[in-house]
């Protein structure tokens, strides 16, 4: 049962999948803290306050790709007296690029956003959740965590880390009444993947691309049911089984023929 005046933190909660987590958690009755490095989060909080007048909608503009970010966010919540019952580690970045052609800044950013900051947020907020009687943590993974491939090597590897630590902490924190869930989607119709209009429409029609609304709904349902991991969608499940079967030689041919 939700605690009175409980908050849900959604990192990257002002766009894409994160926005859907924000909306759906507010509709469930949670007060919301959106954390984003974009100033648009402030305007969004005002707009959502009108949509959900019985909720507290806050936004904190913060760059989470820093070692200090988790501590600063936790300190803010403590200073404001926020009772955080739900933590959604959603903030992230993605693009296709050969490892050596990418910038050091990007590689640092993706590792901080996908690995360091989520880990330290869990470390800090899980203690508060236990003290308050329990809580829920959702980590946004990816189906690619099961099959690291060329051009998105760091992305796949960081998502594999999130899958691994989610599974480990799901078991470890159960006795503390803190549930940890990893959501591992395939392709989602957001701007993150830079899909063209035709590809997006075709993917949605055929079902191998999922809408953010549907993904968020499935992710939250799995979280509140205290599942350790969920891979929403038939095609994502199929990829999860088939792609890891491709031998390294097959990946080299794909690379040679410039298929991907």
C-alpha positions, -999 to 999 in steps of 0.1 A, spaced: 0 0 0 13 34 -9 24 56 19 7 89 24 25 117 6 50 93 -9 72 104 -38 84 87 -69 117 99 -84 120 95 -122 154 103 -137 150 116 -173 113 119 -165 106 147 -188 106 129 -222 101 96 -239 97 66 -217 105 86 -186 76 110 -193 53 80 -194 66 67 -161 60 102 -147 24 104 -159 15 69 -149 29 71 -114 12 105 -109 -21 89 -120 -15 61 -94 -14 88 -67 24 94 -63 39 128 -59 67 132 -85 102 145 -86 115 147 -122 152 148 -124 167 160 -157 195 180 -172 170 198 -194 153 231 -184 121 218 -200 115 197 -170 105 228 -150 78 237 -175 66 201 -176 62 200 -139 40 231 -141 19 215 -168 15 182 -150 6 201 -118 -25 214 -137 -32 179 -150 -28 163 -115 -39 191 -91 -39 167 -61 -3 157 -65 30 175 -58 49 177 -91 85 189 -88 114 192 -112 151 193 -104 175 203 -131 207 183 -126 234 167 -147 234 131 -134 265 122 -154 287 133 -125 302 114 -96 286 138 -71 251 137 -86 237 108 -65 248 124 -33 234 158 -43 200 144 -53 198 124 -21 207 155 0 180 175 -18 154 150 -10 164 148 27 165 186 29 130 188 14 117 160 36 106 139 6 95 103 14 108 85 -16 89 52 -21 97 47 -58 130 52 -77 130 49 -114 165 49 -129 156 58 -164 180 85 -175 203 74 -203 219 80 -237 222 59 -269 237 61 -303 255 38 -328 292 45 -333 325 26 -335 341 26 -301 373 44 -311 354 70 -331 333 80 -301 345 108 -278 359 102 -244 333 126 -230 304 105 -244 320 72 -231 323 88 -197 288 101 -198 272 68 -207 291 49 -179 282 75 -153 245 76 -164 240 38 -167 263 24 -141 277 47 -114 248 71 -107 220 44 -106 241 23 -83 248 51 -59 211 62 -60 201 27 -51 227 26 -23 214 58 -7 176 55 -13 172 18 -5 184 26 31 157 53 34 131 30 19 139 3 44 137 27 73 103 40 60 88 5 56 97 -5 21 99 7 -15 104 -1 -52 133 5 -75 130 2 -113 162 1 -135 159 6 -172 179 -20 -189 177 -33 -225 173 -65 -244 208 -58 -258 222 -67 -224 220 -103 -235 239 -98 -268 267 -73 -269 273 -64 -305 295 -40 -325 289 -2 -325 270 -2 -292 295 -21 -271 294 3 -241 257 6 -243 251 -31 -242 277 -36 -215 263 -10 -192 228 -24 -196 242 -59 -188 255 -44 -156 221 -30 -147 205 -64 -154 231 -81 -132 229 -58 -102 191 -57 -104 189 -94 -101 214 -95 -73 198 -68 -53 163 -81 -60 173 -111 -39 195 -93 -14 170 -65 -5 139 -86 -3 142 -91 34 144 -53 38 111 -49 19 128 -32 -10 120 -46 -44 143 -41 -74 131 -47 -110 150 -45 -143 130 -37 -175 146 -49 -207 128 -34 -237 136 -38 -274 130 -9 -298 107 19 -284 91 47 -304 111 76 -288 135 102 -301 164 83 -284 167 59 -313 164 85 -341 139 63 -361 125 78 -393 87 83 -396 83 54 -420 104 29 -399 86 40 -367 51 36 -383 60 2 -398 75 -10 -366 45 0 -346 22 -16 -371 41 -49 -371 46 -48 -334 84 -49 -332 85 -14 -319 66 -6 -287 50 27 -276 64 44 -245 30 42 -229 27 5 -232 63 -1 -221 59 21 -190 27 3 -181 43 -31 -184 74 -20 -165 54 -5 -136 32 -35 -134 63 -58 -131 78 -35 -105 47 -34 -83 44 -72 -87 80 -74 -74 94 -92 -104 132 -93 -108 132 -88 -145 108 -83 -174 113 -82 -212 81 -67 -226 69 -77 -261 71 -108 -282 98 -95 -306 120 -84 -277 117 -119 -262 125 -134 -296 156 -113 -300 167 -122 -265 167 -159 -275 179 -158 -311 206 -130 -313 229 -146 -287 230 -177 -309 248 -158 -337 285 -168 -335 313 -143 -335 320 -153 -371 285 -143 -380 290 -109 -364 322 -104 -383 303 -111 -416 276 -86 -406 303 -61 -400 322 -69 -432 290 -66 -453 281 -34 -435 247 -47 -425 251 -31 -391 
